[in-house]
Amino acid sequence: MTSKNHSRSLVIIPAYNEEKRIAAVVAGVRAAVPGAGIVVINDRSRDGTAAAARRAGAIVISHPFNMGYGVAVQTGYKYALANHYDFLVQLDADGQHDPACIPDLLAPVVTGSTDVAIGSRFLGKSYNPPLARRVAMALFRRIVFLATGKFLTDTTSGYQAFNRNVIRFFATDIFPVDYPDADMLITLHRAGFRMTEVPVRMFENSEGKSMHGGLKPVYYMYKMLLSIGVTLMRSRVKTNKLSNPCATTRTS
Amino acid sequence: MLESQKIFALITCCLVFAYIVNLVRTRKLHEEYSVLWLVTSLLMFILVLRYEWLVSITRLIGAGLPTTTLFLCSIIFLTLAAVQFSIKISHLTDQVKNLAQENALLRAEVSQTSANPGPEKDSK
């Protein structure tokens, strides 16, 4: 992929209290896809994440208060839409997602062979998640297969790339900002988008931080099963009828 | 139903009705949220006056006493009110999220524009 192509791509990094690691992630992204836009969505961190990201050369969008991972990535989608980017890659700010895999993830989207590329830790050389997580992943893998007929190995991967049509789709209220995972994949499939998996490398979180701590796994399972159920009950979304949610935002 | 019970119920209905109307009058409560309260207090008022209707409803739903029917109505009303608030809170949550995102995007745009002043905004 050439640098010219990268200029049409945006890499979004939702971040919360990642002051220590954000600079290395931004540098890794810049080395992997020179010329691509890099946006860090600072979800009201209590440390110096915003300043560190800015020093590393990223554009920083700061939420006025903490709203969670899903809202942060959607802010990135809205930025990409308003600024006419054609392709988008999202990766975590904690260094779990290896930025060196971005070109591989972007390639099928840029060539038009798919609308969404999902980075799979199970197809690449990655860490092995804990048993409880693997069981949940296997359950959602099965549900996604039954609902879509597609066998996706990593239905909870947040390392993804997609094209402008998907960006527009996700910038609306259709996007499930509360843990966007398997339900989102089913929604995408039902909306007619093509999905494919790409092997990526993911590392274990060195500080052991997780969005799935405390009682959150219980809520996560409840929310995901309910969300998948109602997603299947809803009528299919006509993507061409979606309005531009950023119509009032000026663009560069 | 004892006369004293009837009088107490009627006074309560009237007080709730007057209180809700006053809240709307002083713009402390939107008309939208007054509907359930006013309809319920009116319904209770009618059922107390037309006690035979309350007895018929009690027989229809298989409750033991007319007062049980009234309590049941109260619980249904409170459930409906709670659901109405949950719907509204969900809607407001979406609106706050969209506003906060818009605010964050505009602030980023303003800081980018101030950092790179020029005849045209930098484009990708």
Interface residues (C-beta under 8 A of the other chain):
Chain A: S7 R8 L10 G37 I41 I59 V60 I61 S62 H63 P64 F65 M67 V71 Q74 T75 K78 Y79 A82 N83 H84 Y85 D173 V177 P245 C246 T248 T249 R250 S252
Chain B: D94 K97 N98 A100 Q101 E102 N103 A104 L105 L106 R107 A108 E109 Q112 K121 D122 S123 K124
